[in-house]
Amino acid sequence: MEHLGLVGLPNAGKTSLFNALTGAGAPVAAHPFTTTETSVAIAPLPDARLDALAVMSASKKVVRAGVEMVDIAGLVAGAASGEGLGNRFLAGIREVDALCLVLRSFEDPEVVGEHDPVAALEILELELVLADLATVESQIDKRRKAARADKRLLAEVEAMEAAQAVLADGTPLYRAGLDSEQAAARAGLFLLTDKPVLAVVNVGEDQVAEADGLVKAVAEALGGGEVLAVSVQLEAEAAQLDPDERAELLTGLGLGDGALARVASAAYHLLGRRVFLTTGDKESRAWSFRAGATAPECAGVIHSDLARGFIRAEVISWDELLAVGSWSAAKAQGKIRLEGKEYHVADGDVLEIRFNV
C-alpha cells in the first residue's frame, strides 16, 4: 500500500489531522516536537457509492478502502543542514510516496509556531529543495565519470543536471515542468520534491468564512497540486462523535459533511489509487487498485486464483447499477457488460469475476 506523508512545521496541526483521519491516538501538545517518531495508520476512505450499494444489496458487512497515512516529525528552518530533527524528518519523507503539506493559518498566543500558511509553505519547500540539491550534488560527478565509460548513463546525467538547475533556483521539482522521461531517469535518487503533493490549510474556527481566500493564496504559491481548507481542531472533535452527532455538529458550523472525506479522497487519487466495487447480501466492498490496471490485475486484488484463472469480468458502473436496483435486474435488462483481459477498470466499476482454476 502506498503511503502519504503528513509534513509540516511544529504545531501546524498535522498530528491532529492524522488522528482525525485515522482514529489513531498519537500524542498532541502545544509545543514543538511532540512528534519525534513517525506514526503510521490507515485512514478509511469514505465512499457514498459504497454506502448506497450496501443499502441496495442489504449487505451485512461494509468494507472500505484505505489510505496509509504517515505522521512525520516536524520540520524547522535549517532542517536540511541538521537543525531540529532534520535528519529524522528528511528520512521520514524519503520513505513515503506522496506529500500532504499541512500549513497552519490560525493564530493562538498559547500555541507557538508560524501562522502564515504561505510563509510556512516557503519554509517547507526551501528545506526540501536544499535537501534535494545536496543529494544531486553529492551524486552528479560520480555519474558523469561513470557515463564516460557507459554512454547509457548519459540520459541520467542530463536529468540530474536539469534537476540541479531547477533546485539551485529554489524551485521544487514537483512544479518544475520537467518531462516524465527525465523524472524516470532520476528516480533512483529518491528526491523529496519529485513526489506528488497536496496542501491542507489548517484554519481556525473563526476563519472558516474566509477559507476560500486562504486556499487561493496557497494554491497560487504552490503552483499546482490540490489545496484544501480544514478546521483540523473542529474536524478532530467531530471525528470522536457518533455519525448522527457528527453530522449535526458539522452542519451547525456550516461545514457540511466536513473536510476529512475530501482530504482522504484527494490523498487516494494523488497516490494513483482507484476503487472498484463488489456488492451482495453478505458484503459490499471497495477494493483498491492502481489507476490503469486491467481486469485480470483487479481480479488478483480479490484473490490470486481469480487472476490466474480469469475468463471474463462482468462490469457495470455503480450509478447505473443503483438506477436499475439490483444485479439480477441489471442482468435481465442486459446492462451488464462482459469485458476481457485487455479491459482497463474504471474508478467506480462494480465487478463480478468469471474464472476457472
C-alpha positions as CSV (number, residue, x, y, z in Angstrom):
1,M,0.0,0.0,0.0
2,E,1.3,3.5,-0.9
3,H,2.0,5.9,1.9
4,L,1.0,9.6,2.2
5,G,3.3,11.6,4.5
6,L,1.9,14.5,6.6
7,V,4.6,17.2,6.6
8,G,4.5,20.5,8.5
9,L,6.2,22.9,10.8
10,P,5.9,22.4,14.5
11,N,2.3,22.9,15.8
12,A,0.9,23.1,12.3
13,G,-1.8,20.5,13.3
14,K,-0.6,17.6,11.3
15,T,-0.8,15.1,14.2
16,S,-4.3,16.3,15.0
17,L,-5.2,15.8,11.3
18,F,-3.5,12.3,11.4
19,N,-5.6,11.4,14.4
20,A,-8.8,12.7,12.9
21,L,-8.3,10.8,9.6
22,T,-7.2,7.5,11.1
23,G,-8.7,7.4,14.6
24,A,-5.2,6.9,16.0
25,G,-4.3,8.4,19.3
26,A,-0.9,10.0,18.6
27,P,0.0,12.5,21.3
28,V,-0.7,16.2,20.6
29,A,0.6,19.1,22.7
30,A,1.1,22.9,22.2
31,H,4.9,22.7,22.0
32,P,7.3,21.8,19.2
33,F,8.4,18.2,18.6
34,T,5.6,16.4,20.3
35,T,6.0,14.1,17.3
36,T,9.6,12.8,17.3
37,E,9.0,9.5,15.5
38,T,6.9,8.6,12.5
39,S,3.4,7.1,13.2
40,V,1.6,5.1,10.6
41,A,-2.1,4.2,10.5
42,I,-4.9,3.6,7.9
43,A,-7.4,6.3,7.1
44,P,-10.6,4.6,5.8
45,L,-11.9,6.1,2.6
46,P,-15.4,7.5,2.9
47,D,-17.4,6.4,-0.2
48,A,-21.0,7.3,-0.7
49,R,-21.1,4.9,-3.7
50,L,-20.2,2.0,-1.5
51,D,-22.7,3.0,1.1
52,A,-25.5,3.3,-1.5
53,L,-24.7,-0.2,-2.9
54,A,-24.7,-1.7,0.6
55,V,-28.2,-0.3,1.2
56,M,-29.3,-1.6,-2.2
57,S,-27.9,-5.1,-1.5
58,A,-28.9,-5.1,2.2
59,S,-25.3,-6.1,2.9
60,K,-24.5,-7.5,6.3
61,K,-21.0,-6.0,6.1
62,V,-19.3,-3.0,4.5
63,V,-15.5,-2.9,3.9
64,R,-13.9,0.3,2.9
65,A,-10.7,1.0,1.0
66,G,-8.0,2.9,2.9
67,V,-5.0,5.3,2.7
68,E,-1.9,4.6,4.7
69,M,-1.0,7.9,6.5
70,V,2.4,8.7,8.0
71,D,2.8,11.4,10.6
72,I,6.3,12.7,10.2
73,A,8.4,14.6,12.8
74,G,8.0,18.4,12.5
75,L,10.4,20.4,10.4
76,V,12.1,23.7,11.3
77,A,14.1,26.1,9.2
78,G,17.6,24.6,8.8
79,A,16.4,21.0,8.8
80,A,18.4,20.3,5.6
81,S,21.6,21.2,7.5
82,G,20.6,19.2,10.6
83,E,18.6,21.7,12.6
84,G,15.8,20.4,14.9
85,L,15.0,16.8,13.9
86,G,16.4,17.4,10.4
87,N,17.8,14.0,9.5
88,R,14.9,12.1,11.0
89,F,12.4,14.4,9.3
90,L,14.1,14.0,5.9
91,A,14.4,10.2,6.3
92,G,10.7,10.0,7.0
93,I,9.8,11.9,3.9
94,R,12.1,9.7,1.7
95,E,10.0,6.7,2.7
96,V,6.6,8.0,1.6
97,D,5.1,8.1,-1.9
98,A,3.3,11.5,-1.8
99,L,3.3,14.5,0.5
100,C,0.5,16.4,2.3
101,L,1.8,19.7,3.4
102,V,-0.1,20.9,6.5
103,L,0.0,24.7,6.7
104,R,-1.3,26.5,9.8
105,S,-3.4,29.6,9.4
106,F,-4.9,30.1,12.8
107,E,-3.5,32.4,15.4
108,D,-3.2,31.3,19.1
109,P,-0.9,33.0,21.5
110,E,-0.7,29.8,23.6
111,V,0.5,27.7,20.6
112,V,3.8,28.8,19.2
113,G,4.6,28.5,15.5
114,E,4.2,30.1,12.1
115,H,0.6,31.0,11.3
116,D,1.0,32.5,7.8
117,P,0.4,29.5,5.5
118,V,2.2,31.0,2.6
119,A,5.3,31.7,4.7
120,A,5.1,28.1,6.1
121,L,4.9,26.7,2.6
122,E,8.1,28.7,1.7
123,I,10.0,27.3,4.7
124,L,8.9,23.8,3.9
125,E,9.7,24.0,0.3
126,L,13.1,25.6,0.9
127,E,14.2,22.8,3.2
128,L,13.0,20.1,0.8
129,V,14.8,21.9,-2.1
130,L,18.0,22.2,-0.2
131,A,18.0,18.6,0.8
132,D,17.4,17.6,-2.8
133,L,20.1,19.9,-4.1
134,A,22.6,18.3,-1.6
135,T,21.6,14.8,-2.9
136,V,22.0,15.7,-6.5
137,E,25.4,17.5,-5.9
138,S,26.7,14.5,-4.0
139,Q,26.0,12.2,-6.9
140,I,26.3,14.1,-10.1
141,D,30.1,14.0,-10.5
142,K,30.2,10.2,-9.9
143,R,27.5,9.7,-12.6
144,R,29.4,12.0,-15.0
145,K,32.5,9.9,-14.6
146,A,30.6,6.6,-15.0
147,A,28.9,8.0,-18.1
148,R,32.3,8.4,-19.8
149,A,32.6,4.6,-19.8
150,D,28.9,3.8,-20.2
151,K,27.0,6.1,-22.6
152,R,23.7,4.6,-21.4
153,L,24.1,6.7,-18.3
154,L,24.1,10.0,-20.3
155,A,20.3,10.4,-20.0
156,E,20.6,10.0,-16.2
157,V,23.3,12.7,-16.1
158,E,21.2,15.0,-18.2
159,A,18.2,14.5,-15.9
160,M,20.4,15.2,-12.9
161,E,21.8,18.4,-14.5
162,A,18.3,19.6,-15.3
163,A,17.1,18.9,-11.7
164,Q,20.2,20.6,-10.3
165,A,19.5,23.8,-12.3
166,V,15.9,23.9,-11.1
167,L,16.7,23.2,-7.5
168,A,19.5,25.8,-7.4
169,D,16.9,28.3,-8.4
170,G,14.9,27.4,-5.3
171,T,12.1,25.6,-7.2
172,P,10.7,22.2,-6.1
173,L,10.8,19.6,-8.8
174,Y,7.0,18.9,-8.5
175,R,6.3,22.3,-10.1
176,A,9.3,22.5,-12.5
177,G,7.6,21.2,-15.6
178,L,10.4,18.7,-16.4
179,D,9.4,15.9,-18.7
180,S,8.4,12.4,-17.5
181,E,11.4,10.8,-19.1
182,Q,13.7,12.9,-17.0
183,A,11.7,12.1,-13.9
184,A,12.1,8.4,-14.7
185,A,15.9,8.8,-15.3
186,R,16.4,10.4,-11.8
187,A,14.1,8.1,-9.9
188,G,17.0,6.3,-8.3
189,L,17.9,9.4,-6.4
190,F,14.6,9.3,-4.4
191,L,14.3,13.1,-4.4
192,L,11.9,14.6,-1.9
193,T,10.4,17.2,-4.3
194,D,9.8,14.6,-7.0
195,K,6.9,13.3,-5.1
196,P,3.3,14.4,-5.9
197,V,1.9,16.9,-3.4
198,L,-1.3,18.4,-2.0
199,A,-1.7,21.0,0.8
200,V,-4.1,21.3,3.7
201,V,-4.6,24.8,5.2
202,N,-5.4,24.4,8.9
203,V,-7.9,27.2,9.6
204,G,-9.3,28.3,12.9
205,E,-13.0,28.2,13.7
206,D,-13.2,32.0,13.2
207,Q,-11.5,31.6,9.7
208,V,-14.0,29.2,8.1
209,A,-15.8,32.0,6.3
210,E,-12.5,33.3,4.7
211,A,-11.1,29.8,3.9
212,D,-11.5,30.2,0.1
213,G,-9.2,33.2,0.1
214,L,-6.6,31.4,2.2
215,V,-6.8,28.4,-0.2
216,K,-6.4,30.7,-3.2
217,A,-3.3,32.3,-1.8
218,V,-1.7,29.0,-1.0
219,A,-2.7,27.5,-4.4
220,E,-1.0,30.4,-6.2
221,A,2.2,29.9,-4.2
222,L,2.1,26.1,-4.6
223,G,1.7,26.5,-8.4
224,G,0.0,23.1,-8.8
225,G,-1.5,20.4,-6.7
226,E,-4.7,20.4,-4.8
227,V,-5.2,22.7,-1.8
228,L,-7.9,22.1,0.8
229,A,-9.0,24.1,3.8
230,V,-9.7,22.1,7.0
231,S,-10.5,23.3,10.5
232,V,-8.5,20.5,12.0
233,Q,-9.5,21.1,15.6
234,L,-13.2,21.0,14.7
235,E,-12.8,18.0,12.5
236,A,-10.8,16.1,15.1
237,E,-13.5,16.9,17.7
238,A,-16.3,15.8,15.3
239,A,-14.5,12.6,14.5
240,Q,-14.9,11.5,18.1
241,L,-18.7,11.6,17.9
242,D,-21.1,9.1,16.6
243,P,-22.3,9.7,13.0
244,D,-25.5,11.5,13.8
245,E,-23.9,13.8,16.3
246,R,-21.0,14.5,14.0
247,A,-23.3,15.4,11.1
248,E,-25.3,17.7,13.4
249,L,-22.1,19.5,14.7
250,L,-20.6,19.9,11.2
251,T,-23.9,21.2,9.7
252,G,-24.4,23.6,12.6
253,L,-20.9,25.0,12.0
254,G,-21.6,25.4,8.3
255,L,-19.1,22.7,7.4
256,G,-21.5,20.4,5.5
257,D,-20.1,16.8,5.5
258,G,-16.7,18.0,6.8
259,A,-13.4,18.1,5.0
260,L,-11.9,14.8,6.2
261,A,-13.6,12.8,3.4
262,R,-12.2,15.3,0.8
263,V,-8.7,15.0,2.3
264,A,-8.8,11.2,2.2
265,S,-10.2,11.1,-1.3
266,A,-7.6,13.7,-2.6
267,A,-4.8,11.7,-1.0
268,Y,-6.1,8.5,-2.5
269,H,-6.1,9.9,-6.0
270,L,-2.8,11.7,-5.5
271,L,-1.2,8.2,-4.8
272,G,-2.6,6.9,-8.1
273,R,-5.1,4.6,-6.5
274,R,-8.7,4.0,-7.6
275,V,-11.6,1.9,-6.4
276,F,-13.7,-0.9,-7.9
277,L,-16.6,-2.3,-6.0
278,T,-18.3,-5.6,-5.3
279,T,-21.7,-5.9,-3.7
280,G,-24.0,-8.6,-2.4
281,D,-26.1,-9.5,0.6
282,K,-23.1,-10.8,2.6
283,E,-20.8,-7.9,1.9
284,S,-20.3,-4.7,-0.1
285,R,-16.6,-3.8,-0.5
286,A,-14.4,-1.2,-2.0
287,W,-11.2,-2.7,-3.5
288,S,-8.1,-0.5,-4.1
289,F,-6.3,-0.8,-7.4
290,R,-3.6,1.1,-9.3
291,A,-5.0,3.5,-11.9
292,G,-4.9,2.0,-15.3
293,A,-4.9,-1.6,-14.1
294,T,-6.5,-4.3,-16.3
295,A,-9.4,-6.6,-15.3
296,P,-7.2,-9.6,-14.5
297,E,-5.0,-7.4,-12.3
298,C,-8.0,-6.2,-10.4
299,A,-9.2,-9.8,-10.1
300,G,-5.9,-10.6,-8.5
301,V,-6.6,-7.9,-5.8
302,I,-9.5,-10.0,-4.7
303,H,-7.6,-13.3,-4.8
304,S,-4.6,-14.6,-6.8
305,D,-6.8,-17.5,-8.1
306,L,-9.1,-15.1,-9.8
307,A,-6.2,-13.6,-11.7
308,R,-4.7,-16.9,-12.7
309,G,-8.0,-18.4,-13.9
310,F,-9.5,-15.2,-15.3
311,I,-12.0,-15.7,-18.1
312,R,-14.2,-12.5,-18.1
313,A,-15.3,-9.7,-15.9
314,E,-18.9,-8.8,-15.6
315,V,-19.0,-5.0,-15.3
316,I,-21.4,-2.2,-14.6
317,S,-20.9,1.4,-13.3
318,W,-22.0,1.9,-9.8
319,D,-24.6,4.6,-10.7
320,E,-26.1,2.5,-13.5
321,L,-26.5,-0.4,-11.1
322,L,-28.2,1.8,-8.5
323,A,-30.5,3.1,-11.1
324,V,-31.6,-0.4,-12.0
325,G,-31.9,-1.5,-8.4
326,S,-30.2,-4.9,-8.3
327,W,-27.6,-7.1,-10.0
328,S,-30.2,-9.6,-11.2
329,A,-32.3,-6.8,-12.7
330,A,-29.3,-5.3,-14.4
331,K,-28.5,-8.8,-15.9
332,A,-32.1,-9.2,-17.0
333,Q,-32.1,-5.8,-18.7
334,G,-28.7,-6.5,-20.5
335,K,-27.0,-3.8,-18.6
336,I,-24.0,-6.0,-17.5
337,R,-21.0,-5.8,-19.9
338,L,-18.6,-8.7,-20.4
339,E,-15.0,-7.4,-20.5
340,G,-11.9,-9.4,-21.3
341,K,-8.2,-9.3,-20.3
342,E,-7.4,-6.0,-22.0
343,Y,-10.2,-4.0,-20.2
344,H,-8.9,-1.2,-18.1
345,V,-11.1,-1.0,-15.0
346,A,-12.6,2.5,-14.2
347,D,-13.0,4.0,-10.8
348,G,-16.5,3.1,-9.6
349,D,-16.9,0.0,-11.7
350,V,-18.8,-2.8,-10.0
351,L,-17.3,-6.2,-10.9
352,E,-18.0,-9.9,-10.8
353,I,-15.2,-12.1,-12.0
354,R,-15.7,-15.3,-14.1
355,F,-12.8,-17.6,-13.6
356,N,-11.7,-21.2,-13.8
357,V,-8.8,-22.7,-11.9
